[in-house]
């Protein structure tokens, strides 16, 4: 190459999908050449572009499986709740009463309170849904799940909890339950979802948290007093079901329906 050559003219541009590459960037294999010639280890399945496809597939599978579910309520609670305990029995009763009202029940699909709500739904001849998650300590879907979907990614799973439910009933639980509760509150507060009742079941369990929010967060100006109106606190499973069903509810989702995401 002449030392006077114009670098801009020394390389023909290459197209790689939507990309246009020149100079050093153009010295790459063609995509189909790389696909067909590669015989080595499958490191590509651990790359971010491949993960994007996995994420996409989780949304597609979730939307496809739940699109025709009809009215539903998501029920949250601890995986550590013991069968026969008061909290477990609350979950069973919630599931039964929602099923009796013709409403499907969506849980995280695991043991404890999730199992209880799924069990009550089956005993009430309702539609029992479990949205499982890949964890280092394998739980698997409980035996009372009729329609089960397993997810790799929490955010894809959380979307399904909200998109296909008309409200939440939250039983006593730990970090996972708190995560789901506060995310739901934020979505309602910011109007990402509308007309979405959130009912906490267990006054003695949730009461101290509500008082902390009022006495600290509201007092410090971190949240508004009216933000506490986003949730309702009760002790009776029947009342919890009544509140979540007779609040202002969203219609069931459909593929063509336009509403806040």
C-alpha positions as a Markdown table, in Angstrom:
| # | Residue | x | y | z |
|---|---|---|---|---|
| 1 | Unk | 0.0 | 0.0 | 0.0 |
| 2 | Unk | 1.3 | 3.4 | -0.9 |
| 3 | Unk | 2.1 | 5.6 | 2.1 |
| 4 | Unk | 0.0 | 8.3 | 0.4 |
| 5 | Unk | -3.0 | 6.0 | 0.2 |
| 6 | Unk | -6.2 | 7.3 | 1.7 |
| 7 | Unk | -7.1 | 4.9 | 4.6 |
| 8 | Unk | -10.8 | 5.6 | 3.9 |
| 9 | Unk | -10.4 | 3.9 | 0.5 |
| 10 | Unk | -8.3 | 0.9 | 1.4 |
| 11 | Unk | -11.1 | -1.4 | 2.5 |
| 12 | Unk | -14.4 | -2.2 | 1.0 |
| 13 | Unk | -17.3 | -1.9 | 3.5 |
| 14 | Unk | -18.7 | -5.2 | 4.8 |
| 15 | Unk | -22.3 | -5.8 | 5.9 |
| 16 | Unk | -22.9 | -8.0 | 8.9 |
| 17 | Unk | -26.7 | -8.1 | 9.5 |
| 18 | Unk | -27.7 | -4.6 | 10.2 |
| 19 | Unk | -24.1 | -3.5 | 10.7 |
| 20 | Unk | -21.9 | -1.8 | 8.2 |
| 21 | Unk | -18.2 | -2.3 | 8.9 |
| 22 | Unk | -15.1 | -0.7 | 7.4 |
| 23 | Unk | -11.3 | -0.9 | 7.7 |
| 24 | Unk | -10.2 | -3.2 | 10.6 |
| 25 | Unk | -13.8 | -3.7 | 11.7 |
| 26 | Unk | -14.5 | -5.4 | 8.3 |
| 27 | Unk | -12.0 | -8.2 | 8.9 |
| 28 | Unk | -14.5 | -10.6 | 10.5 |
| 29 | Unk | -16.1 | -13.9 | 9.5 |
| 30 | Unk | -19.5 | -14.0 | 8.0 |
| 31 | Unk | -22.1 | -14.9 | 10.5 |
| 32 | Unk | -23.3 | -18.1 | 8.6 |
| 33 | Unk | -19.6 | -19.1 | 8.0 |
| 34 | Unk | -19.0 | -18.9 | 11.8 |
| 35 | Unk | -22.1 | -20.8 | 12.5 |
| 36 | Unk | -21.4 | -23.6 | 10.1 |
| 37 | Unk | -17.7 | -23.9 | 10.7 |
| 38 | Unk | -17.7 | -23.8 | 14.5 |
| 39 | Unk | -17.2 | -27.2 | 16.0 |
| 40 | Unk | -15.8 | -26.3 | 19.4 |
| 41 | Unk | -17.3 | -25.9 | 22.8 |
| 42 | Unk | -20.6 | -24.1 | 23.1 |
| 43 | Unk | -19.5 | -20.9 | 24.8 |
| 44 | Unk | -22.0 | -19.0 | 22.6 |
| 45 | Unk | -24.9 | -20.2 | 24.8 |
| 46 | Unk | -23.4 | -18.2 | 27.7 |
| 47 | Unk | -23.2 | -14.9 | 25.8 |
| 48 | Unk | -25.5 | -11.9 | 26.3 |
| 49 | Unk | -27.1 | -12.1 | 22.8 |
| 50 | Unk | -28.0 | -15.7 | 23.5 |
| 51 | Unk | -29.5 | -14.7 | 26.9 |
| 52 | Unk | -31.6 | -12.2 | 25.1 |
| 53 | Unk | -33.2 | -15.0 | 23.1 |
| 54 | Unk | -33.8 | -17.0 | 26.2 |
| 55 | Unk | -35.4 | -14.0 | 27.8 |
| 56 | Unk | -37.6 | -13.5 | 24.8 |
| 57 | Unk | -38.6 | -17.2 | 24.8 |
| 58 | Unk | -39.7 | -16.9 | 28.5 |
| 59 | Unk | -42.0 | -14.0 | 27.7 |
| 60 | Unk | -43.3 | -15.8 | 24.6 |
| 61 | Unk | -44.0 | -19.0 | 26.5 |
| 62 | Unk | -45.6 | -17.1 | 29.4 |
| 63 | Unk | -47.8 | -14.9 | 27.3 |
| 64 | Unk | -48.9 | -17.9 | 25.2 |
| 65 | Unk | -49.7 | -20.1 | 28.2 |
| 66 | Unk | -51.6 | -17.4 | 30.2 |
| 67 | Unk | -53.3 | -15.4 | 27.5 |
| 68 | Unk | -56.6 | -17.3 | 27.9 |
| 69 | Unk | -56.5 | -17.7 | 31.6 |
| 70 | Unk | -59.3 | -15.3 | 32.4 |
| 71 | Unk | -59.8 | -13.5 | 35.7 |
| 72 | Unk | -57.0 | -14.3 | 38.1 |
| 73 | Unk | -55.4 | -13.2 | 41.4 |
| 74 | Unk | -51.8 | -13.6 | 42.3 |
| 75 | Unk | -51.2 | -15.0 | 45.9 |
| 76 | Unk | -47.8 | -14.5 | 47.5 |
| 77 | Unk | -46.3 | -15.9 | 50.7 |
| 78 | Unk | -43.4 | -17.7 | 52.3 |
| 79 | Unk | -42.0 | -21.0 | 50.9 |
| 80 | Unk | -41.2 | -21.8 | 54.6 |
| 81 | Unk | -44.7 | -21.9 | 55.9 |
| 82 | Unk | -45.4 | -25.3 | 57.4 |
| 83 | Unk | -48.4 | -27.4 | 56.4 |
| 84 | Unk | -51.1 | -27.3 | 59.1 |
| 85 | Unk | -49.9 | -23.9 | 60.4 |
| 86 | Unk | -52.3 | -21.0 | 60.7 |
| 87 | Unk | -50.7 | -19.2 | 57.7 |
| 88 | Unk | -50.9 | -22.4 | 55.6 |
| 89 | Unk | -54.6 | -22.8 | 56.4 |
| 90 | Unk | -55.1 | -19.1 | 55.4 |
| 91 | Unk | -53.6 | -19.9 | 52.1 |
| 92 | Unk | -55.8 | -22.9 | 51.5 |
| 93 | Unk | -58.9 | -20.9 | 52.4 |
| 94 | Unk | -57.9 | -18.1 | 50.0 |
| 95 | Unk | -57.4 | -20.6 | 47.2 |
| 96 | Unk | -60.8 | -22.2 | 47.9 |
| 97 | Unk | -62.7 | -18.9 | 48.0 |
| 98 | Unk | -61.1 | -17.6 | 44.8 |
| 99 | Unk | -61.9 | -20.8 | 43.0 |
| 100 | Unk | -65.5 | -20.6 | 44.2 |
| 101 | Unk | -65.7 | -17.1 | 42.7 |
| 102 | Unk | -64.5 | -18.5 | 39.4 |
| 103 | Unk | -61.1 | -16.8 | 39.6 |
| 104 | Unk | -57.8 | -18.5 | 38.8 |
| 105 | Unk | -55.0 | -18.5 | 41.3 |
| 106 | Unk | -51.4 | -17.7 | 40.4 |
| 107 | Unk | -48.6 | -18.4 | 42.8 |
| 108 | Unk | -44.8 | -18.9 | 42.6 |
| 109 | Unk | -45.5 | -22.6 | 42.4 |
| 110 | Unk | -43.2 | -23.5 | 45.3 |
| 111 | Unk | -43.9 | -25.0 | 48.8 |
| 112 | Unk | -45.3 | -23.3 | 51.9 |
| 113 | Unk | -48.0 | -20.7 | 51.4 |
| 114 | Unk | -47.7 | -21.0 | 47.6 |
| 115 | Unk | -48.6 | -24.7 | 47.9 |
| 116 | Unk | -51.4 | -23.9 | 50.2 |
| 117 | Unk | -53.1 | -21.4 | 47.8 |
| 118 | Unk | -52.6 | -23.9 | 44.9 |
| 119 | Unk | -54.1 | -26.7 | 47.0 |
| 120 | Unk | -57.1 | -24.7 | 48.0 |
| 121 | Unk | -57.7 | -23.8 | 44.4 |
| 122 | Unk | -57.6 | -27.4 | 43.3 |
| 123 | Unk | -59.9 | -28.4 | 46.2 |
| 124 | Unk | -62.3 | -25.7 | 45.1 |
| 125 | Unk | -62.2 | -27.0 | 41.5 |
| 126 | Unk | -60.5 | -23.9 | 40.2 |
| 127 | Unk | -57.5 | -23.2 | 37.9 |
| 128 | Unk | -54.3 | -23.5 | 39.8 |
| 129 | Unk | -51.2 | -21.8 | 38.2 |
| 130 | Unk | -47.6 | -21.9 | 39.4 |
| 131 | Unk | -44.8 | -19.7 | 38.0 |
| 132 | Unk | -41.6 | -21.4 | 39.2 |
| 133 | Unk | -38.1 | -19.9 | 39.3 |
| 134 | Unk | -34.6 | -21.5 | 38.9 |
| 135 | Unk | -32.9 | -21.3 | 42.3 |
| 136 | Unk | -29.6 | -22.8 | 43.6 |
| 137 | Unk | -31.7 | -24.8 | 46.1 |
| 138 | Unk | -34.1 | -26.7 | 43.8 |
| 139 | Unk | -37.7 | -26.5 | 44.9 |
| 140 | Unk | -39.7 | -27.6 | 41.8 |
| 141 | Unk | -43.4 | -27.0 | 41.4 |
| 142 | Unk | -45.7 | -28.2 | 44.1 |
| 143 | Unk | -48.1 | -31.1 | 43.4 |
| 144 | Unk | -51.2 | -28.8 | 43.4 |
| 145 | Unk | -50.1 | -26.8 | 40.3 |
| 146 | Unk | -52.2 | -27.6 | 37.2 |
| 147 | Unk | -50.6 | -25.2 | 34.9 |
| 148 | Unk | -46.9 | -24.7 | 35.6 |
| 149 | Unk | -44.2 | -22.5 | 33.9 |
| 150 | Unk | -40.6 | -22.5 | 35.0 |
| 151 | Unk | -38.5 | -19.3 | 34.6 |
| 152 | Unk | -34.8 | -18.5 | 34.6 |
| 153 | Unk | -35.3 | -14.8 | 35.1 |
| 154 | Unk | -37.1 | -13.1 | 38.0 |
| 155 | Unk | -38.1 | -10.1 | 35.9 |
| 156 | Unk | -39.9 | -12.2 | 33.2 |
| 157 | Unk | -41.7 | -14.1 | 36.0 |
| 158 | Unk | -42.7 | -10.9 | 37.8 |
| 159 | Unk | -44.3 | -9.6 | 34.6 |
| 160 | Unk | -46.6 | -12.7 | 34.4 |
| 161 | Unk | -47.7 | -12.2 | 38.0 |
| 162 | Unk | -48.9 | -8.7 | 37.2 |
| 163 | Unk | -50.0 | -8.9 | 33.6 |
| 164 | Unk | -52.4 | -11.7 | 34.1 |
| 165 | Unk | -53.8 | -10.9 | 37.6 |
| 166 | Unk | -56.4 | -8.4 | 38.6 |
| 167 | Unk | -55.0 | -8.1 | 42.2 |
| 168 | Unk | -52.6 | -9.5 | 44.8 |
| 169 | Unk | -53.3 | -11.2 | 48.1 |
| 170 | Unk | -50.1 | -11.3 | 50.2 |
| 171 | Unk | -49.7 | -13.8 | 53.0 |
| 172 | Unk | -46.9 | -13.5 | 55.6 |
| 173 | Unk | -43.5 | -14.1 | 54.0 |
| 174 | Unk | -39.9 | -13.2 | 53.8 |
| 175 | Unk | -37.6 | -11.3 | 51.3 |
| 176 | Unk | -39.2 | -12.7 | 48.2 |
| 177 | Unk | -42.7 | -11.8 | 49.4 |
| 178 | Unk | -41.5 | -8.3 | 50.3 |
| 179 | Unk | -39.9 | -7.9 | 46.9 |
| 180 | Unk | -43.1 | -8.8 | 45.2 |
| 181 | Unk | -45.3 | -6.7 | 47.5 |
| 182 | Unk | -43.2 | -3.5 | 47.2 |
| 183 | Unk | -42.8 | -3.9 | 43.4 |
| 184 | Unk | -46.6 | -4.2 | 43.1 |
| 185 | Unk | -47.0 | -1.0 | 45.2 |
| 186 | Unk | -44.5 | 0.9 | 43.1 |
| 187 | Unk | -46.3 | -0.2 | 39.9 |
| 188 | Unk | -49.6 | 1.1 | 41.3 |
| 189 | Unk | -48.1 | 4.2 | 42.8 |
| 190 | Unk | -46.5 | 5.2 | 39.4 |
| 191 | Unk | -49.6 | 4.2 | 37.5 |
| 192 | Unk | -47.8 | 1.5 | 35.5 |
| 193 | Unk | -50.8 | -0.6 | 36.4 |
| 194 | Unk | -54.2 | 0.8 | 37.4 |
| 195 | Unk | -57.1 | -0.4 | 39.4 |
| 196 | Unk | -55.0 | -3.1 | 41.1 |
| 197 | Unk | -56.0 | -4.0 | 44.7 |
| 198 | Unk | -53.3 | -5.3 | 47.0 |
| 199 | Unk | -54.5 | -7.0 | 50.2 |
| 200 | Unk | -52.2 | -8.1 | 53.1 |
| 201 | Unk | -53.5 | -11.0 | 55.1 |
| 202 | Unk | -52.3 | -11.2 | 58.7 |
| 203 | Unk | -52.6 | -8.0 | 60.8 |
| 204 | Unk | -50.2 | -9.0 | 63.6 |
| 205 | Unk | -47.6 | -9.9 | 61.0 |
| 206 | Unk | -47.9 | -6.9 | 58.6 |
| 207 | Unk | -49.0 | -4.3 | 61.2 |
| 208 | Unk | -45.5 | -3.4 | 62.5 |
| 209 | Unk | -44.3 | -2.9 | 58.9 |
| 210 | Unk | -47.2 | -0.6 | 58.2 |
| 211 | Unk | -46.4 | 1.4 | 61.4 |
| 212 | Unk | -42.8 | 1.7 | 60.4 |
| 213 | Unk | -43.7 | 3.0 | 57.0 |
| 214 | Unk | -46.1 | 5.5 | 58.6 |
| 215 | Unk | -43.8 | 6.5 | 61.5 |
| 216 | Unk | -40.5 | 6.6 | 59.5 |
| 217 | Unk | -41.0 | 6.9 | 55.8 |
| 218 | Unk | -44.0 | 9.1 | 55.9 |
| 219 | Unk | -42.6 | 11.1 | 58.8 |
| 220 | Unk | -39.3 | 11.7 | 56.9 |
| 221 | Unk | -41.2 | 12.7 | 53.7 |
| 222 | Unk | -39.9 | 9.6 | 51.8 |
| 223 | Unk | -43.4 | 8.5 | 50.9 |
| 224 | Unk | -46.8 | 10.2 | 51.1 |
| 225 | Unk | -49.5 | 9.3 | 53.5 |
| 226 | Unk | -51.8 | 8.5 | 50.7 |
| 227 | Unk | -49.3 | 5.8 | 49.5 |
| 228 | Unk | -50.6 | 3.7 | 52.4 |
| 229 | Unk | -54.0 | 3.6 | 50.7 |
| 230 | Unk | -52.4 | 1.3 | 48.1 |
| 231 | Unk | -52.7 | -1.6 | 50.5 |
| 232 | Unk | -55.4 | -3.0 | 52.7 |
| 233 | Unk | -54.7 | -5.0 | 55.8 |
| 234 | Unk | -57.1 | -7.8 | 57.1 |
| 235 | Unk | -57.1 | -11.0 | 59.1 |
| 236 | Unk | -59.9 | -12.9 | 57.5 |
| 237 | Unk | -59.3 | -14.8 | 54.2 |
| 238 | Unk | -62.9 | -14.3 | 53.1 |
| 239 | Unk | -62.5 | -10.6 | 53.6 |
| 240 | Unk | -59.2 | -10.6 | 51.7 |
| 241 | Unk | -60.9 | -12.3 | 48.7 |
| 242 | Unk | -63.9 | -9.9 | 48.9 |
| 243 | Unk | -61.6 | -6.9 | 48.8 |
| 244 | Unk | -59.4 | -8.1 | 46.0 |
| 245 | Unk | -62.4 | -9.1 | 43.9 |
| 246 | Unk | -64.7 | -6.1 | 44.5 |
| 247 | Unk | -62.1 | -3.4 | 44.3 |
| 248 | Unk | -61.8 | -1.7 | 41.0 |
| 249 | Unk | -60.4 | -4.5 | 38.8 |
| 250 | Unk | -58.9 | -4.7 | 35.4 |
| 251 | Unk | -60.5 | -6.8 | 32.6 |
| 252 | Unk | -58.7 | -10.0 | 31.6 |
| 253 | Unk | -55.8 | -9.4 | 29.3 |
| 254 | Unk | -56.0 | -10.0 | 25.6 |
| 255 | Unk | -53.4 | -9.9 | 22.9 |
| 256 | Unk | -55.0 | -6.9 | 21.2 |
| 257 | Unk | -55.9 | -4.9 | 24.3 |
| 258 | Unk | -54.2 | -1.6 | 25.0 |
| 259 | Unk | -53.4 | -0.8 | 28.6 |
| 260 | Unk | -50.5 | 0.3 | 30.7 |
| 261 | Unk | -47.6 | -2.2 | 30.7 |
